[in-house]
Amino acid sequence: MIILSTCCREKVVKEVLPARKSRRLQNQDAEPMEMPKQEVKEQRLEEDGRLPESLIRLWTEQPVKYNGNKVDLKMYKEGLQKMRVDEERMVKVVKERIFSAAFHPCASSLLMAAGDKWGHVGLCNLKANWGHKGVLVFKPHTRPVTYMSFSRSRPSTLITTSYDGTARAGDIERAVFEEVYRSDKGLKGFDYLSHDCTTLLIGDAKGDVAIVDTRTPGTSHESLHAMEPNTFRCVHVHPVQKQYFVVALNSGVHIYDVWSLKKQSTKPVSELNGHTCSVSYAFFSPDTGNRVLTTCYDDRLRVFDTSQMVSSAPLMTSINHNMQTKLQAVWDPRQEDCFVVGSLEQPRRIKVFHESGQVVHTFDSQDHMTTVCSITAFHPSRAALLGGNTGGRLHVFT
């Protein structure tokens, strides 16, 4: 268990870090060491060992229930056009390149989390008076934080996965990042397999998926299943029919049925064909799961029709988009037929597409957004968008 600590001044709560895993033993190439480009100021705990009360109040706030109603595309576009970024909403949250980011589902304020290349997790609230510009930074991992998500049933828990082989549950109320799963392989991502968010489906770098019950003592899995002997990229669970999940692999994108999983060589129930390079991300649409959005290194964004679990899911839309750097396209949880992705175009921008391929809106700012935002996310209930870059900075459009 890692105690949430920050490291400014003298009073520091000792961290017990997970054992480092040799990249050689994981069959991974060596990664060059880099010095931080800019230091993030970190704040220690309060004198009584607690985190700031204002953070705890936000962290434990119950989210607004989304009703699932879409607005027409014209109204949606008008809402996006009102959103702006300025100097106050552009803040360095972690030390290095952002690998993952998420909004906390609270609606009274914008609380964000970001994970970086060296295992730091930064929490940011732009209007807070704690930390530096409302930022607190912790170090629960020793390698890149590959994915993070707040529990929908208990938003006071933030689950993170890392190349260091661990999955951790950050609980601000208890001030801990507790290890819930440990593997000898790097973890690439996870999703909640149960509606109450107590069971996780975790994917590792070698193409295996683990089913983990966070209520079970220890850090092992309930079961482990080999999908394919390929590099695993992403895993995502159907929002309604929880037995289905989609995985992105070097070889393509497949949908599996949890009830049919075997220890070796499980056959997919559906394949999403047409990718000519490895796929970095694949996500079901957030409300119905009737679409899957994929991000591929062949410079294409694709939308597939998954309303019926047929053996080969029909391709609906293919969009040209430069993928020479690792961009993540994700759905807007408030508008299921639209998604957002960063761009390499100049001037730098973030684009919102309709599932038909139509560009709905372009976010840009020549004064305040001069780098590529490879990680993007919409707030689940408010008109807010974040974009994370390689310098550890979040750009927040509201």
Rosetta blueprint (number, residue, H / E / L):
1 M L
2 I E
3 I E
4 L L
5 S L
6 T L
7 C L
8 C L
9 R L
10 E L
11 K L
12 V L
13 V L
14 K L
15 E L
16 V L
17 L L
18 P L
19 A L
20 R L
21 K L
22 S L
23 R L
24 R L
25 L L
26 Q L
27 N L
28 Q L
29 D L
30 A L
31 E L
32 P L
33 M L
34 E L
35 M L
36 P L
37 K L
38 Q L
39 E L
40 V L
41 K L
42 E L
43 Q L
44 R L
45 L L
46 E L
47 E L
48 D L
49 G L
50 R L
51 L L
52 P L
53 E H
54 S H
55 L H
56 I H
57 R H
58 L H
59 W H
60 T L
61 E L
62 Q L
63 P L
64 V L
65 K L
66 Y L
67 N L
68 G L
69 N L
70 K L
71 V L
72 D L
73 L H
74 K H
75 M H
76 Y H
77 K H
78 E H
79 G H
80 L H
81 Q H
82 K L
83 M L
84 R L
85 V L
86 D L
87 E H
88 E H
89 R H
90 M E
91 V E
92 K E
93 V L
94 V L
95 K L
96 E L
97 R L
98 I E
99 F E
100 S E
101 A E
102 A E
103 F E
104 H L
105 P L
106 C L
107 A L
108 S L
109 S L
110 L L
111 L E
112 M E
113 A E
114 A E
115 G E
116 D E
117 K L
118 W L
119 G L
120 H L
121 V E
122 G E
123 L E
124 C E
125 N E
126 L L
127 K L
128 A L
129 N L
130 W L
131 G L
132 H L
133 K L
134 G L
135 V E
136 L E
137 V E
138 F E
139 K L
140 P L
141 H L
142 T L
143 R L
144 P L
145 V E
146 T E
147 Y E
148 M E
149 S E
150 F E
151 S L
152 R L
153 S L
154 R L
155 P L
156 S L
157 T E
158 L E
159 I E
160 T E
161 T E
162 S E
163 Y L
164 D L
165 G L
166 T E
167 A E
168 R E
169 A E
170 G E
171 D E
172 I L
173 E L
174 R L
175 A L
176 V E
177 F E
178 E E
179 E E
180 V E
181 Y E
182 R E
183 S L
184 D L
185 K L
186 G L
187 L E
188 K E
189 G E
190 F E
191 D E
192 Y E
193 L L
194 S L
195 H L
196 D L
197 C L
198 T L
199 T E
200 L E
201 L E
202 I E
203 G E
204 D E
205 A L
206 K L
207 G L
208 D E
209 V E
210 A E
211 I E
212 V E
213 D E
214 T L
215 R L
216 T L
217 P L
218 G L
219 T L
220 S L
221 H L
222 E L
223 S E
224 L E
225 H E
226 A E
227 M L
228 E L
229 P L
230 N L
231 T L
232 F E
233 R E
234 C E
235 V E
236 H E
237 V E
238 H L
239 P L
240 V L
241 Q L
242 K L
243 Q L
244 Y E
245 F E
246 V E
247 V E
248 A E
249 L E
250 N L
251 S L
252 G E
253 V E
254 H E
255 I E
256 Y E
257 D E
258 V H
259 W H
260 S H
261 L L
262 K L
263 K L
264 Q L
265 S L
266 T L
267 K L
268 P L
269 V L
270 S E
271 E E
272 L E
273 N L
274 G L
275 H L
276 T L
277 C L
278 S L
279 V E
280 S E
281 Y E
282 A E
283 F E
284 F E
285 S L
286 P L
287 D L
288 T L
289 G L
290 N L
291 R E
292 V E
293 L E
294 T E
295 T E
296 C E
297 Y L
298 D L
299 D L
300 R E
301 L E
302 R E
303 V E
304 F E
305 D E
306 T L
307 S L
308 Q L
309 M L
310 V L
311 S L
312 S E
313 A L
314 P L
315 L E
316 M E
317 T E
318 S E
319 I E
320 N E
321 H L
322 N L
323 M L
324 Q L
325 T L
326 K L
327 L L
328 Q L
329 A L
330 V E
331 W E
332 D E
333 P L
334 R L
335 Q E
336 E E
337 D E
338 C E
339 F E
340 V E
341 V E
342 G E
343 S L
344 L L
345 E L
346 Q L
347 P L
348 R L
349 R E
350 I E
351 K E
352 V E
353 F E
354 H E
355 E L
356 S L
357 G L
358 Q L
359 V E
360 V E
361 H E
362 T E
363 F E
364 D E
365 S L
366 Q L
367 D L
368 H L
369 M L
370 T L
371 T L
372 V L
373 C L
374 S L
375 I E
376 T E
377 A E
378 F E
379 H L
380 P L
381 S L
382 R L
383 A L
384 A L
385 L E
386 L E
387 G E
388 G E
389 N L
390 T L
391 G L
392 G L
393 R E
394 L E
395 H E
396 V E
397 F E
398 T L
